[in-house]
Amino acid sequence: YSNFIDDLRVYVRGGTGGMGYPNLGGEGGRGGDVWFVARERTTLKSIREKYPQKRFVAGTGANSSVKALKGEKGRDCEVHVPLGISVLDDDGKQIGELNAAGERFLAARGGLGGSLATNFLPCKGQRRTVHLDLKLIADVGLVGFPNAGKSSLLSKISHAKPEIANYAFTTIQPELGKIMYADYKQISVADLPGLIEGAHANKGMGHKFLKHVERTKQLLLVVDISGFQLSIKTQFRTAFETILLLTKELELYKEELVTKPALLAINKMDLPCAKDNLDKLKTQLQNPQDFFHLLEEEIIPENTLEFREVIPISTYTGEGIEELKTCLRKSIDEQAEKVNEEYRKKKLLLLQTSK
């Protein structure tokens, strides 16, 4: 994964409370809290570089005194984290989530100050080790086997400049780009590291790739029309088999991923025999079940993806790129309208029931 970090283990400790004042019944100040605050343009890598010890400790509460019977609260510690963070405890259980800028999560609570209830002795703050697990948030996630042309496509439709080469694993870290439209609308696209067969079982980059698909609103499968073969030791897969395998990997990792809206980009249409292969593929996609008897059982998914659009493209010649951008825009707009409509209906129902 090179310099890209999507998981960071940190130690957090709330501040200790201040001492109470027995003679006058004074209460010590409560210890400060440790907060994670979501902030744009922040990365886990920058956190690790700025705080190499990965320790975050809040301030101690002030002691009670004759001048101030109620001690002041200790200084809070705020840690800025990227959007799309899940907070997990050491057992892997999710205890919090931060998806929008400004959202806050209390990571460690400060201890109570000394008072009559505690015999005027302060309490220590909460302390624990937590994992910050990043899942990229994007409108569209590019899904495909290595060398399908995802990086080339991202460079064509956005201003991103991913590394491009003709060997299998060019993309070794997620790459984000934005499609800019004439009316200033922007759609974020994530080029995610190539899947391989068995990714759901954590082969290759496995879960490191698949977890980023969870936060994308829609999927764009990118498939080589001439088929795919990772190496001479692995089996050759046709474009149709590739689509089924990608669906299977998504389904086995998390079943709800195949319910996301999906589009299909058929790449490398500049190659010889591409038109014939495309006609054959379109026939197979119309009724996939009719061809299952010709395939191995282990590559057949429980549910097939229903594509909103199937767009033939060539990242080499530029064929179909503008059409693809239009289809992505239309699909994202339709989804947003559907979400808004559901929200309006829910608000209307709430108003009616409150009356």
Protein Blocks (a to p, Z undefined) as FASTA:
>chain_A
ZZaccbdcddddddddddddfknopacdddddddddddehiafklmmmmmmnopacdddd
ddddfklmbacddddddddddehiacddfkopafbdcfbghiacdfbdcdddddfknoop
acdddddddddddddddfbdcdddehiommmmmmmmmmbdcdddfbfblplcdcdddddd
fkopacdddddddddehklnopajlmmmmmmmmmpmbdcddddfkbpafblmbccddfkl
mmmmmmmmmmmmomklmmpccddddehklbghklmmmmmmmmmmmmmmlmmmmpcfklpc
fbdcddfbdcdddfknopoklmmmmmmmmmmmmmmmmmmmmmmmmmmmmmmmmZZ
